[in-house]
Amino acid sequence: MGTHLVDLCRWILQPTQGEMTQTKSVIARENWKGPHDETAVAAFKFEGGATAEICTSVLFDSPTRLEIYGARGWVICENTFRREGAGRIWTNDGDIEFPVVNPFVGLIDDFVQAIHQRRKPEVDVVEGARNAEILLELVK
């Protein structure tokens, strides 16, 4: 899940805050004592001063949540990051209704359209490589 969460942080913050400039992580592997992360927490700082943090774990079952807090309000998305694209979104102003769609359909459609239109897809290899680079920084 790490790459998707890093991507989400960058997608939300990069347009107004620029690129990530600092990364920090805490990784736990003590439960099963294997080579894979069991729980990982990462914190990021962006050029514009905004910060973000993510937590992912295979040790406990919990809702998936995105929480965004800013000077003009907040938004919480719960269980919206699933294959079926459902869940709940609410803000300091109330609930937000949204259509439930398969999130992968748009991604594949954009990729096919990019081929037909001879353009770069919305999410290209450069974005994927940057996310992998950030993940490698976190495990150092």
DRENVEXZA-443897 format. One record per residue (C-alpha): residue number from 1; x, y, z negated. Coordinates in steps of 0.2 Angstrom, whole numbers, plus 5000, padded with zeros to 4 digits. Each point is the difference from the previous one (the first is absolute). Example, Ala and Ser with C-alpha at 12.3 -4.5 7.8 and 13.67 -1.06 7.14 Angstrom:
<1,<5062,4978,4961>>
<2,<5006,5017,5003>>
end
This chain:
<1,<5000,5000,5000>>
<2,<5015,5012,4997>>
<3,<5002,5005,5018>>
<4,<4981,5004,5002>>
<5,<5000,5011,4984>>
<6,<5016,5009,5005>>
<7,<4992,5003,5017>>
<8,<4984,5007,4991>>
<9,<5010,5012,4989>>
<10,<5009,5007,5015>>
<11,<4984,5001,5011>>
<12,<4991,5010,4987>>
<13,<5014,5011,4994>>
<14,<5012,5002,5015>>
<15,<4990,5013,5010>>
<16,<5000,5013,4986>>
<17,<5015,4994,4989>>
<18,<5013,4994,5013>>
<19,<5010,4984,4998>>
<20,<5004,4990,4984>>
<21,<5016,5007,4992>>
<22,<5002,4989,4985>>
<23,<4995,4982,4996>>
<24,<5001,4991,4983>>
<25,<4994,4983,4995>>
<26,<4998,4987,4986>>
<27,<4998,4982,5006>>
<28,<4996,4985,4989>>
<29,<5004,4982,5003>>
<30,<5000,4993,4983>>
<31,<4984,4990,5000>>
<32,<5005,4987,5013>>
<33,<5018,5005,5001>>
<34,<5000,4998,5019>>
<35,<5008,5012,5014>>
<36,<4983,5008,5004>>
<37,<4993,5016,4991>>
<38,<4986,4995,4988>>
<39,<4996,5018,4995>>
<40,<5007,5015,5008>>
<41,<4998,5019,4996>>
<42,<5007,5013,5012>>
<43,<5000,5019,4998>>
<44,<5003,5012,5014>>
<45,<5003,5019,5002>>
<46,<4997,5009,5016>>
<47,<5009,5015,5008>>
<48,<4985,5012,4995>>
<49,<5001,4994,4982>>
<50,<4985,4988,4999>>
<51,<5002,4983,4992>>
<52,<4993,4983,5002>>
<53,<5001,4984,4991>>
<54,<4994,4982,5005>>
<55,<4999,4984,4990>>
<56,<4997,4983,5007>>
<57,<5000,4983,4991>>
<58,<4997,4981,5003>>
<59,<4998,4998,4981>>
<60,<4983,5007,4997>>
<61,<4983,5002,5010>>
<62,<4994,5018,5000>>
<63,<4990,5012,5012>>
<64,<5011,5008,5013>>
<65,<4999,5019,4996>>
<66,<5007,5016,5008>>
<67,<4999,5015,4989>>
<68,<5004,5017,5007>>
<69,<5001,5016,4989>>
<70,<5003,5017,5005>>
<71,<4997,5019,4996>>
<72,<4983,4999,5009>>
<73,<4993,4984,4993>>
<74,<5002,4981,5000>>
<75,<4995,4985,5010>>
<76,<5000,4981,4995>>
<77,<4998,4986,5012>>
<78,<4996,4983,4993>>
<79,<5001,4984,5009>>
<80,<5001,5009,5017>>
<81,<5016,4992,5005>>
<82,<4993,4983,5006>>
<83,<4998,4991,5016>>
<84,<4981,5004,5000>>
<85,<5003,5019,4996>>
<86,<4987,5001,4987>>
<87,<5001,5008,4982>>
<88,<4996,5016,4992>>
<89,<5007,5018,5002>>
<90,<4995,5013,4987>>
<91,<5007,5018,4997>>
<92,<4998,5013,4987>>
<93,<4985,5006,5011>>
<94,<4992,4982,5000>>
<95,<4999,4985,5011>>
<96,<5006,4999,5018>>
<97,<4990,4989,5012>>
<98,<5010,4992,5014>>
<99,<4996,4987,5013>>
<100,<5007,4983,4997>>
<101,<5011,4994,5014>>
<102,<5014,4988,5003>>
<103,<5016,5010,4998>>
<104,<5010,4989,5012>>
<105,<4988,5003,5015>>
<106,<5005,5019,5002>>
<107,<5019,4995,4998>>
<108,<4999,4987,5014>>
<109,<4989,5011,5011>>
<110,<5012,5015,4998>>
<111,<5015,4988,5005>>
<112,<4991,4993,5015>>
<113,<4995,5018,5006>>
<114,<5018,5006,4997>>
<115,<5005,4987,5013>>
<116,<4987,5004,5012>>
<117,<5003,5019,4998>>
<118,<5019,4998,5000>>
<119,<5002,5009,4983>>
<120,<5007,4996,4983>>
<121,<4988,4992,4988>>
<122,<4994,5010,4986>>
<123,<5011,4989,4988>>
<124,<5016,4996,5009>>
<125,<5016,4990,4997>>
<126,<5008,5016,4993>>
<127,<4987,5001,4986>>
<128,<5002,4982,4996>>
<129,<5019,5001,4999>>
<130,<4999,5015,4988>>
<131,<4989,4990,4989>>
<132,<5012,4985,5000>>
<133,<5014,5012,4996>>
<134,<4991,5007,4985>>
<135,<4996,4983,4994>>
<136,<5019,4995,5001>>
<137,<5004,5016,4990>>
<138,<4988,4994,4986>>
<139,<5008,4983,4998>>
<140,<5018,5006,4999>>
end
